[in-house]
Amino acid sequence: MQYFVSVIDDRTNSGTDEEMVAIDEFNDRLRTGGHWVFAGGLGAPETSTVIDGRGEQPLFTDGPFVESKEHIAGFWIIDAPDLDVALELMADGSKACNRRLEVRPFLA
């Protein structure tokens, strides 16, 4: 089963050199263990555009869809046999990136 893991932060481009090393090492562990699918960082919320195409014409709005101090700063997509394994793995991921994480299963 695949899981989407959100990295929660209240700043952008905030990773220290030490955190980046720890994240790279954690990512290598995910790859070695066969859990790696994809990961990446995201631009600041101010760089986002919200699109609402439900009407006759799409509406484009600059900025995040929700006003909040915290935002998704990055993500992992991992493969794990079950939620318990995903949570165990990402507890280490939270420690590596020094941020809170949210783990959610992909729906089939």
N, CA, C and O atoms as a printed pandas DataFrame, in Angstrom:
     atom_number atom_name residue_name chain_id  residue_number  x_coord  y_coord  z_coord
0              1         N          MET        A               1    0.844   -1.173    0.000
1              2        CA          MET        A               1    0.000    0.000    0.000
2              3         C          MET        A               1    0.890    1.237    0.000
3              4         O          MET        A               1    1.962    1.245    0.605
4              5         N          GLN        A               2    0.434    2.272   -0.681
5              6        CA          GLN        A               2    1.197    3.502   -0.712
6              7         C          GLN        A               2    0.601    4.533    0.240
7              8         O          GLN        A               2   -0.608    4.573    0.469
8              9         N          TYR        A               3    1.482    5.361    0.786
9             10        CA          TYR        A               3    1.103    6.395    1.742
10            11         C          TYR        A               3    1.680    7.733    1.305
11            12         O          TYR        A               3    2.801    7.811    0.802
12            13         N          PHE        A               4    0.891    8.782    1.506
13            14        CA          PHE        A               4    1.321   10.155    1.268
14            15         C          PHE        A               4    1.684   10.748    2.624
15            16         O          PHE        A               4    0.880   10.735    3.555
16            17         N          VAL        A               5    2.891   11.263    2.721
17            18        CA          VAL        A               5    3.382   11.797    3.988
18            19         C          VAL        A               5    3.670   13.280    3.802
19            20         O          VAL        A               5    4.549   13.654    3.026
20            21         N          SER        A               6    2.932   14.119    4.513
21            22        CA          SER        A               6    3.105   15.569    4.446
22            23         C          SER        A               6    4.097   16.031    5.500
23            24         O          SER        A               6    4.026   15.609    6.655
24            25         N          VAL        A               7    5.018   16.894    5.104
25            26        CA          VAL        A               7    5.944   17.526    6.035
26            27         C          VAL        A               7    5.333   18.866    6.430
27            28         O          VAL        A               7    5.098   19.719    5.574
28            29         N          ILE        A               8    5.075   19.052    7.719
29            30        CA          ILE        A               8    4.391   20.245    8.209
30            31         C          ILE        A               8    5.419   21.227    8.770
31            32         O          ILE        A               8    6.253   20.863    9.599
32            33         N          ASP        A               9    5.348   22.478    8.305
33            34        CA          ASP        A               9    6.299   23.495    8.751
34            35         C          ASP        A               9    5.587   24.840    8.803
35            36         O          ASP        A               9    4.493   24.987    8.257
36            37         N          ASP        A              10    6.197   25.811    9.450
37            38        CA          ASP        A              10    5.645   27.160    9.459
38            39         C          ASP        A              10    6.601   28.155    8.802
39            40         O          ASP        A              10    6.391   29.367    8.854
40            41         N          ARG        A              11    7.656   27.619    8.182
41            42        CA          ARG        A              11    8.625   28.444    7.452
42            43         C          ARG        A              11    8.916   27.761    6.123
43            44         O          ARG        A              11    8.564   26.595    5.944
44            45         N          THR        A              12    9.550   28.460    5.191
45            46        CA          THR        A              12    9.968   27.851    3.936
46            47         C          THR        A              12   11.482   27.887    3.841
47            48         O          THR        A              12   12.136   28.740    4.440
48            49         N          ASN        A              13   12.027   26.954    3.083
49            50        CA          ASN        A              13   13.478   26.846    2.932
50            51         C          ASN        A              13   14.171   26.860    4.288
51            52         O          ASN        A              13   15.196   27.520    4.461
52            53         N          SER        A              14   13.610   26.133    5.247
53            54        CA          SER        A              14   14.093   26.229    6.622
54            55         C          SER        A              14   15.010   25.084    7.031
55            56         O          SER        A              14   15.495   25.065    8.163
56            57         N          GLY        A              15   15.257   24.134    6.142
57            58        CA          GLY        A              15   16.107   23.011    6.508
58            59         C          GLY        A              15   17.553   23.421    6.722
59            60         O          GLY        A              15   18.153   24.096    5.886
60            61         N          THR        A              16   18.105   23.003    7.857
61            62        CA          THR        A              16   19.512   23.282    8.125
62            63         C          THR        A              16   20.383   22.284    7.367
63            64         O          THR        A              16   19.880   21.285    6.853
64            65         N          ASP        A              17   21.667   22.548    7.299
65            66        CA          ASP        A              17   22.586   21.610    6.644
66            67         C          ASP        A              17   22.534   20.246    7.325
67            68         O          ASP        A              17   22.549   19.213    6.655
68            69         N          GLU        A              18   22.473   20.243    8.660
69            70        CA          GLU        A              18   22.419   18.977    9.403
70            71         C          GLU        A              18   21.129   18.214    9.099
71            72         O          GLU        A              18   21.145   16.993    8.947
72            73         N          GLU        A              19   20.009   18.943    9.012
73            74        CA          GLU        A              19   18.736   18.299    8.682
74            75         C          GLU        A              19   18.768   17.716    7.273
75            76         O          GLU        A              19   18.246   16.626    7.039
76            77         N          MET        A              20   19.369   18.427    6.348
77            78        CA          MET        A              20   19.436   17.930    4.967
78            79         C          MET        A              20   20.257   16.646    4.883
79            80         O          MET        A              20   19.898   15.734    4.138
80            81         N          VAL        A              21   21.344   16.564    5.629
81            82        CA          VAL        A              21   22.146   15.338    5.679
82            83         C          VAL        A              21   21.304   14.200    6.259
83            84         O          VAL        A              21   21.294   13.094    5.718
84            85         N          ALA        A              22   20.605   14.470    7.350
85            86        CA          ALA        A              22   19.770   13.443    7.989
86            87         C          ALA        A              22   18.641   12.998    7.060
87            88         O          ALA        A              22   18.311   11.812    7.017
88            89         N          ILE        A              23   18.051   13.923    6.325
89            90        CA          ILE        A              23   16.984   13.573    5.374
90            91         C          ILE        A              23   17.547   12.710    4.259
91            92         O          ILE        A              23   16.927   11.716    3.880
92            93         N          ASP        A              24   18.710   13.069    3.725
93            94        CA          ASP        A              24   19.334   12.260    2.665
94            95         C          ASP        A              24   19.614   10.841    3.164
95            96         O          ASP        A              24   19.379    9.870    2.445
96            97         N          GLU        A              25   20.111   10.722    4.382
97            98        CA          GLU        A              25   20.378    9.394    4.951
98            99         C          GLU        A              25   19.085    8.616    5.140
99           100         O          GLU        A              25   19.043    7.418    4.862
100          101         N          PHE        A              26   18.023    9.279    5.611
101          102        CA          PHE        A              26   16.733    8.620    5.764
102          103         C          PHE        A              26   16.191    8.175    4.410
103          104         O          PHE        A              26   15.683    7.062    4.279
104          105         N          ASN        A              27   16.298    9.040    3.403
105          106        CA          ASN        A              27   15.835    8.669    2.059
106          107         C          ASN        A              27   16.587    7.449    1.537
107          108         O          ASN        A              27   15.991    6.578    0.904
108          109         N          ASP        A              28   17.883    7.380    1.795
109          110        CA          ASP        A              28   18.667    6.208    1.394
110          111         C          ASP        A              28   18.149    4.950    2.083
111          112         O          ASP        A              28   18.090    3.886    1.467
112          113         N          ARG        A              29   17.768    5.064    3.371
113          114        CA          ARG        A              29   17.184    3.920    4.089
114          115         C          ARG        A              29   15.871    3.484    3.460
115          116         O          ARG        A              29   15.604    2.288    3.341
116          117         N          LEU        A              30   15.039    4.458    3.053
117          118        CA          LEU        A              30   13.789    4.115    2.382
118          119         C          LEU        A              30   14.063    3.373    1.076
119          120         O          LEU        A              30   13.402    2.381    0.770
120          121         N          ARG        A              31   15.035    3.856    0.312
121          122        CA          ARG        A              31   15.373    3.197   -0.963
122          123         C          ARG        A              31   15.877    1.776   -0.715
123          124         O          ARG        A              31   15.424    0.829   -1.358
124          125         N          THR        A              32   16.812    1.636    0.215
125          126        CA          THR        A              32   17.389    0.325    0.512
126          127         C          THR        A              32   16.325   -0.651    0.987
127          128         O          THR        A              32   16.372   -1.832    0.644
128          129         N          GLY        A              33   15.368   -0.176    1.770
129          130        CA          GLY        A              33   14.307   -1.026    2.295
130          131         C          GLY        A              33   13.163   -1.276    1.321
131          132         O          GLY        A              33   12.223   -1.999    1.651
132          133         N          GLY        A              34   13.227   -0.689    0.121
133          134        CA          GLY        A              34   12.182   -0.880   -0.868
134          135         C          GLY        A              34   10.919   -0.070   -0.602
135          136         O          GLY        A              34    9.862   -0.385   -1.148
136          137         N          HIS        A              35   11.012    0.965    0.226
137          138        CA          HIS        A              35    9.842    1.772    0.574
138          139         C          HIS        A              35    9.751    3.069   -0.222
139          140         O          HIS        A              35    8.709    3.724   -0.218
140          141         N          TRP        A              36   10.819    3.441   -0.897
141          142        CA          TRP        A              36   10.885    4.714   -1.612
142          143         C          TRP        A              36    9.994    4.675   -2.848
143          144         O          TRP        A              36   10.062    3.728   -3.631
144          145         N          VAL        A              37    9.156    5.702   -3.029
145          146        CA          VAL        A              37    8.431    5.913   -4.272
146          147         C          VAL        A              37    8.826    7.264   -4.845
147          148         O          VAL        A              37    9.265    7.358   -5.991
148          149         N          PHE        A              38    8.665    8.328   -4.029
149          150        CA          PHE        A              38    8.980    9.672   -4.509
150          151         C          PHE        A              38    8.969   10.618   -3.317
151          152         O          PHE        A              38    8.300   10.354   -2.318
152          153         N          ALA        A              39    9.705   11.714   -3.418
153          154        CA          ALA        A              39    9.682   12.749   -2.384
154          155         C          ALA        A              39   10.072   14.073   -3.010
155          156         O          ALA        A              39   10.702   14.109   -4.068
156          157         N          GLY        A              40    9.694   15.167   -2.350
157          158        CA          GLY        A              40   10.078   16.479   -2.841
158          159         C          GLY        A              40    9.679   17.574   -1.879
159          160         O          GLY        A              40    8.827   17.390   -1.009
160          161         N          GLY        A              41   10.311   18.707   -2.054
161          162        CA          GLY        A              41    9.952   19.897   -1.296
162          163         C          GLY        A              41    9.012   20.752   -2.127
163          164         O          GLY        A              41    8.930   20.599   -3.346
164          165         N          LEU        A              42    8.307   21.651   -1.461
165          166        CA          LEU        A              42    7.349   22.516   -2.137
166          167         C          LEU        A              42    7.724   23.978   -1.937
167          168         O          LEU        A              42    8.343   24.345   -0.938
168          169         N          GLY        A              43    7.340   24.805   -2.902
169          170        CA          GLY        A              43    7.549   26.243   -2.779
170          171         C          GLY        A              43    6.685   26.817   -1.668
171          172         O          GLY        A              43    5.790   26.149   -1.151
172          173         N          ALA        A              44    6.961   28.043   -1.316
173          174        CA          ALA        A              44    6.207   28.730   -0.265
174          175         C          ALA        A              44    4.731   28.814   -0.632
175          176         O          ALA        A              44    4.393   28.868   -1.815
176          177         N          PRO        A              45    3.848   28.825    0.364
177          178        CA          PRO        A              45    2.408   28.907    0.084
178          179         C          PRO        A              45    2.046   30.109   -0.802
179          180         O          PRO        A              45    1.113   30.036   -1.602
180          181         N          GLU        A              46    2.783   31.204   -0.653
181          182        CA          GLU        A              46    2.490   32.393   -1.459
182          183         C          GLU        A              46    2.709   32.164   -2.950
183          184         O          GLU        A              46    2.206   32.935   -3.768
184          185         N          THR        A              47    3.448   31.122   -3.319
185          186        CA          THR        A              47    3.709   30.848   -4.734
186          187         C          THR        A              47    2.618   29.996   -5.364
187          188         O          THR        A              47    2.671   29.708   -6.560
188          189         N          SER        A              48    1.632   29.590   -4.574
189          190        CA          SER        A              48    0.591   28.700   -5.086
190          191         C          SER        A              48   -0.509   29.465   -5.805
191          192         O          SER        A              48   -0.687   30.667   -5.607
192          193         N          THR        A              49   -1.238   28.746   -6.637
193          194        CA          THR        A              49   -2.436   29.255   -7.296
194          195         C          THR        A              49   -3.541   28.237   -7.092
195          196         O          THR        A              49   -3.355   27.047   -7.348
196          197         N          VAL        A              50   -4.683   28.701   -6.634
197          198        CA          VAL        A              50   -5.844   27.843   -6.452
198          199         C          VAL        A              50   -6.726   27.987   -7.689
199          200         O          VAL        A              50   -7.003   29.098   -8.141
200          201         N          ILE        A              51   -7.164   26.848   -8.230
201          202        CA          ILE        A              51   -8.006   26.843   -9.418
202          203         C          ILE        A              51   -9.353   26.243   -9.046
203          204         O          ILE        A              51   -9.422   25.141   -8.503
204          205         N          ASP        A              52  -10.422   26.973   -9.341
205          206        CA          ASP        A              52  -11.776   26.472   -9.137
206          207         C          ASP        A              52  -12.461   26.433  -10.498
207          208         O          ASP        A              52  -12.906   27.457  -11.015
208          209         N          GLY        A              53  -12.537   25.240  -11.066
209          210        CA          GLY        A              53  -13.114   25.064  -12.392
210          211         C          GLY        A              53  -14.550   24.563  -12.362
211          212         O          GLY        A              53  -15.024   23.989  -13.342
212          213         N          ARG        A              54  -15.240   24.771  -11.265
213          214        CA          ARG        A              54  -16.597   24.251  -11.138
214          215         C          ARG        A              54  -17.636   25.099  -11.857
215          216         O          ARG        A              54  -18.735   24.612  -12.122
216          217         N          GLY        A              55  -17.330   26.339  -12.178
217          218        CA          GLY        A              55  -18.284   27.213  -12.857
218          219         C          GLY        A              55  -18.080   27.190  -14.358
219          220         O          GLY        A              55  -17.373   26.337  -14.895
220          221         N          GLU        A              56  -18.718   28.153  -15.031
221          222        CA          GLU        A              56  -18.583   28.235  -16.487
222          223         C          GLU        A              56  -17.157   28.565  -16.895
223          224         O          GLU        A              56  -16.649   28.040  -17.887
224          225         N          GLN        A              57  -16.516   29.433  -16.131
225          226        CA          GLN        A              57  -15.129   29.812  -16.391
226          227         C          GLN        A              57  -14.303   29.473  -15.151
227          228         O          GLN        A              57  -14.758   29.691  -14.028
228          229         N          PRO        A              58  -13.088   28.940  -15.345
229          230        CA          PRO        A              58  -12.258   28.664  -14.168
230          231         C          PRO        A              58  -11.857   29.959  -13.467
231          232         O          PRO        A              58  -11.616   30.986  -14.102
232          233         N          LEU        A              59  -11.793   29.878  -12.143
233          234        CA          LEU        A              59  -11.378   31.005  -11.322
234          235         C          LEU        A              59   -9.996   30.699  -10.769
235          236         O          LEU        A              59   -9.803   29.666  -10.127
236          237         N          PHE        A              60   -9.030   31.583  -11.009
237          238        CA          PHE        A              60   -7.666   31.429  -10.538
238          239         C          PHE        A              60   -7.416   32.442   -9.426
239          240         O          PHE        A              60   -7.636   33.639   -9.609
240          241         N          THR        A              61   -6.957   31.960   -8.277
241          242        CA          THR        A              61   -6.698   32.824   -7.134
242          243         C          THR        A              61   -5.272   32.609   -6.662
243          244         O          THR        A              61   -4.856   31.473   -6.439
244          245         N          ASP        A              62   -4.516   33.695   -6.508
245          246        CA          ASP        A              62   -3.144   33.589   -5.999
246          247         C          ASP        A              62   -3.160   33.254   -4.519
247          248         O          ASP        A              62   -4.030   33.703   -3.773
248          249         N          GLY        A              63   -2.192   32.462   -4.109
249          250        CA          GLY        A              63   -2.013   32.154   -2.694
250          251         C          GLY        A              63   -2.653   30.843   -2.290
251          252         O          GLY        A              63   -3.332   30.197   -3.089
252          253         N          PRO        A              64   -2.435   30.458   -1.053
253          254        CA          PRO        A              64   -2.907   29.163   -0.576
254          255         C          PRO        A              64   -4.433   29.106   -0.483
255          256         O          PRO        A              64   -5.096   30.136   -0.363
256          257         N          PHE        A              65   -4.979   27.894   -0.540
257          258        CA          PHE        A              65   -6.425   27.735   -0.473
258          259         C          PHE        A              65   -6.947   27.926    0.936
259          260         O          PHE        A              65   -8.148   28.111    1.132
260          261         N          VAL        A              66   -6.068   27.885    1.914
261          262        CA          VAL        A              66   -6.475   28.100    3.297
262          263         C          VAL        A              66   -5.419   28.963    3.976
263          264         O          VAL        A              66   -4.222   28.764    3.767
264          265         N          GLU        A              67   -5.847   29.896    4.765
265          266        CA          GLU        A              67   -4.912   30.748    5.502
266          267         C          GLU        A              67   -4.527   30.043    6.792
267          268         O          GLU        A              67   -5.384   29.732    7.619
268          269         N          SER        A              68   -3.252   29.795    6.957
269          270        CA          SER        A              68   -2.775   29.086    8.132
270          271         C          SER        A              68   -1.316   29.413    8.353
271          272         O          SER        A              68   -0.581   29.690    7.405
272          273         N          LYS        A              69   -0.895   29.381    9.610
273          274        CA          LYS        A              69    0.520   29.589    9.910
274          275         C          LYS        A              69    1.337   28.414    9.389
275          276         O          LYS        A              69    2.440   28.600    8.876
276          277         N          GLU        A              70    0.798   27.204    9.521
277          278        CA          GLU        A              70    1.506   26.003    9.071
278          279         C          GLU        A              70    1.058   25.632    7.664
279          280         O          GLU        A              70   -0.046   25.967    7.234
280          281         N          HIS        A              71    1.934   24.938    6.968
281          282        CA          HIS        A              71    1.644   24.513    5.607
282          283         C          HIS        A              71    2.433   23.244    5.299
283          284         O          HIS        A              71    3.279   22.820    6.086
284          285         N          ILE        A              72    2.148   22.652    4.157
285          286        CA          ILE        A              72    2.894   21.484    3.697
286          287         C          ILE        A              72    4.149   21.988    2.996
287          288         O          ILE        A              72    4.075   22.621    1.943
288          289         N          ALA        A              73    5.293   21.702    3.591
289          290        CA          ALA        A              73    6.569   22.175    3.054
290          291         C          ALA        A              73    7.212   21.159    2.118
291          292         O          ALA        A              73    8.084   21.510    1.323
292          293         N          GLY        A              74    6.790   19.915    2.207
293          294        CA          GLY        A              74    7.331   18.853    1.374
294          295         C          GLY        A              74    6.535   17.588    1.609
295          296         O          GLY        A              74    5.559   17.580    2.360
296          297         N          PHE        A              75    6.964   16.518    0.958
297          298        CA          PHE        A              75    6.210   15.278    1.069
298          299         C          PHE        A              75    7.071   14.084    0.688
299          300         O          PHE        A              75    8.094   14.214    0.016
300          301         N          TRP        A              76    6.631   12.933    1.132
301          302        CA          TRP        A              76    7.121   11.638    0.678
302          303         C          TRP        A              76    5.928   10.847    0.181
303          304         O          TRP        A              76    4.813   11.011    0.677
304          305         N          ILE        A              77    6.159   10.003   -0.782
305          306        CA          ILE        A              77    5.231    8.934   -1.118
306          307         C          ILE        A              77    6.017    7.665   -0.874
307          308         O          ILE        A              77    7.061    7.436   -1.485
308          309         N          ILE        A              78    5.504    6.838    0.028
309          310        CA          ILE        A              78    6.224    5.617    0.395
310          311         C          ILE        A              78    5.338    4.404    0.142
311          312         O          ILE        A              78    4.120    4.516    0.005
312          313         N          ASP        A              79    5.973    3.261    0.084
313          314        CA          ASP        A              79    5.283    1.986   -0.043
314          315         C          ASP        A              79    5.578    1.182    1.218
315          316         O          ASP        A              79    6.739    0.987    1.578
316          317         N          ALA        A              80    4.535    0.722    1.882
317          318        CA          ALA        A              80    4.688   -0.060    3.114
318          319         C          ALA        A              80    3.581   -1.109    3.136
319          320         O          ALA        A              80    2.493   -0.872    2.611
320          321         N          PRO        A              81    3.846   -2.261    3.735
321          322        CA          PRO        A              81    2.837   -3.319    3.738
322          323         C          PRO        A              81    1.578   -2.973    4.531
323          324         O          PRO        A              81    0.504   -3.508    4.255
324          325         N          ASP        A              82    1.706   -2.079    5.517
325          326        CA          ASP        A              82    0.539   -1.675    6.305
326          327         C          ASP        A              82    0.831   -0.366    7.027
327          328         O          ASP        A              82    1.952    0.143    7.000
328          329         N          LEU        A              83   -0.196    0.163    7.668
329          330        CA          LEU        A              83   -0.074    1.451    8.341
330          331         C          LEU        A              83    0.946    1.416    9.469
331          332         O          LEU        A              83    1.673    2.388    9.671
332          333         N          ASP        A              84    1.012    0.305   10.213
333          334        CA          ASP        A              84    1.970    0.228   11.314
334          335         C          ASP        A              84    3.402    0.405   10.827
335          336         O          ASP        A              84    4.190    1.112   11.454
336          337         N          VAL        A              85    3.739   -0.230    9.716
337          338        CA          VAL        A              85    5.093   -0.096    9.151
338          339         C          VAL        A              85    5.308    1.334    8.670
339          340         O          VAL        A              85    6.371    1.910    8.898
340          341         N          ALA        A              86    4.303    1.915    8.003
341          342        CA          ALA        A              86    4.425    3.293    7.518
342          343         C          ALA        A              86    4.667    4.255    8.679
343          344         O          ALA        A              86    5.513    5.144    8.584
344          345         N          LEU        A              87    3.934    4.081    9.763
345          346        CA          LEU        A              87    4.101    4.963   10.920
346          347         C          LEU        A              87    5.462    4.789   11.569
347          348         O          LEU        A              87    6.083    5.767   11.985
348          349         N          GLU        A              88    5.927    3.559   11.658
349          350        CA          GLU        A              88    7.251    3.296   12.229
350          351         C          GLU        A              88    8.343    3.952   11.384
351          352         O          GLU        A              88    9.249    4.595   11.914
352          353         N          LEU        A              89    8.245    3.781   10.065
353          354        CA          LEU        A              89    9.225    4.404    9.174
354          355         C          LEU        A              89    9.219    5.921    9.319
355          356         O          LEU        A              89   10.271    6.549    9.439
356          357         N          MET        A              90    8.031    6.496    9.306
357          358        CA          MET        A              90    7.950    7.943    9.264
358          359         C          MET        A              90    8.195    8.597   10.623
359          360         O          MET        A              90    8.417    9.806   10.691
360          361         N          ALA        A              91    8.159    7.818   11.702
361          362        CA          ALA        A              91    8.627    8.347   12.988
362          363         C          ALA        A              91   10.103    8.716   12.856
363          364         O          ALA        A              91   10.549    9.740   13.373
364          365         N          ASP        A              92   10.855    7.860   12.150
365          366        CA          ASP        A              92   12.258    8.177   11.880
366          367         C          ASP        A              92   12.377    9.350   10.907
367          368         O          ASP        A              92   13.290   10.168   11.024
368          369         N          GLY        A              93   11.456    9.430    9.951
369          370        CA          GLY        A              93   11.459   10.556    9.013
370          371         C          GLY        A              93   11.218   11.878    9.708
371          372         O          GLY        A              93   11.842   12.885    9.373
372          373         N          SER        A              94   10.309   11.880   10.681
373          374        CA          SER        A              94   10.031   13.092   11.456
374          375         C          SER        A              94   11.272   13.537   12.211
375          376         O          SER        A              94   11.585   14.726   12.280
376          377         N          LYS        A              95   11.968   12.566   12.773
377          378        CA          LYS        A              95   13.200   12.890   13.498
378          379         C          LYS        A              95   14.258   13.433   12.541
379          380         O          LYS        A              95   14.956   14.395   12.860
380          381         N          ALA        A              96   14.374   12.806   11.353
381          382        CA          ALA        A              96   15.394   13.226   10.384
382          383         C          ALA        A              96   15.163   14.659    9.908
383          384         O          ALA        A              96   16.111   15.439    9.817
384          385         N          CYS        A              97   13.916   15.012    9.606
385          386        CA          CYS        A              97   13.668   16.357    9.073
386          387         C          CYS        A              97   13.326   17.366   10.160
387          388         O          CYS        A              97   13.201   18.561    9.888
388          389         N          ASN        A              98   13.175   16.881   11.400
389          390        CA          ASN        A              98   12.907   17.767   12.537
390          391         C          ASN        A              98   11.604   18.544   12.338
391          392         O          ASN        A              98   11.519   19.732   12.650
392          393         N          ARG        A              99   10.607   17.857   11.820
393          394        CA          ARG        A              99    9.295   18.449   11.567
394          395         C          ARG        A              99    8.216   17.415   11.908
395          396         O          ARG        A              99    8.486   16.216   11.975
396          397         N          ARG        A             100    6.993   17.904   12.122
397          398        CA          ARG        A             100    5.864   16.996   12.275
398          399         C          ARG        A             100    5.474   16.475   10.895
399          400         O          ARG        A             100    5.644   17.162    9.887
400          401         N          LEU        A             101    4.950   15.253   10.865
401          402        CA          LEU        A             101    4.511   14.645    9.604
402          403         C          LEU        A             101    3.074   14.171    9.749
403          404         O          LEU        A             101    2.618   13.836   10.842
404          405         N          GLU        A             102    2.374   14.150    8.629
405          406        CA          GLU        A             102    1.041   13.552    8.563
406          407         C          GLU        A             102    1.097   12.415    7.554
407          408         O          GLU        A             102    1.527   12.617    6.419
408          409         N          VAL        A             103    0.667   11.219    7.955
409          410        CA          VAL        A             103    0.682   10.041    7.083
410          411         C          VAL        A             103   -0.746    9.700    6.699
411          412         O          VAL        A             103   -1.610    9.544    7.562
412          413         N          ARG        A             104   -0.992    9.583    5.384
413          414        CA          ARG        A             104   -2.327    9.247    4.899
414          415         C          ARG        A             104   -2.234    8.196    3.811
415          416         O          ARG        A             104   -1.405    8.319    2.909
416          417         N          PRO        A             105   -3.071    7.157    3.873
417          418        CA          PRO        A             105   -3.045    6.135    2.824
418          419         C          PRO        A             105   -3.664    6.666    1.529
419          420         O          PRO        A             105   -4.609    7.455    1.549
420          421         N          PHE        A             106   -3.108    6.214    0.411
421          422        CA          PHE        A             106   -3.756    6.463   -0.881
422          423         C          PHE        A             106   -4.973    5.559   -0.964
423          424         O          PHE        A             106   -4.936    4.422   -0.492
424          425         N          LEU        A             107   -6.036    6.046   -1.551
425          426        CA          LEU        A             107   -7.241    5.239   -1.734
426          427         C          LEU        A             107   -7.114    4.453   -3.033
427          428         O          LEU        A             107   -6.605    4.960   -4.032
428          429         N          ALA        A             108   -7.575    3.237   -3.005
429          430        CA          ALA        A             108   -7.513    2.388   -4.212
430          431         C          ALA        A             108   -8.658    2.693   -5.134
431          432         O          ALA        A             108   -8.774    2.083   -6.196
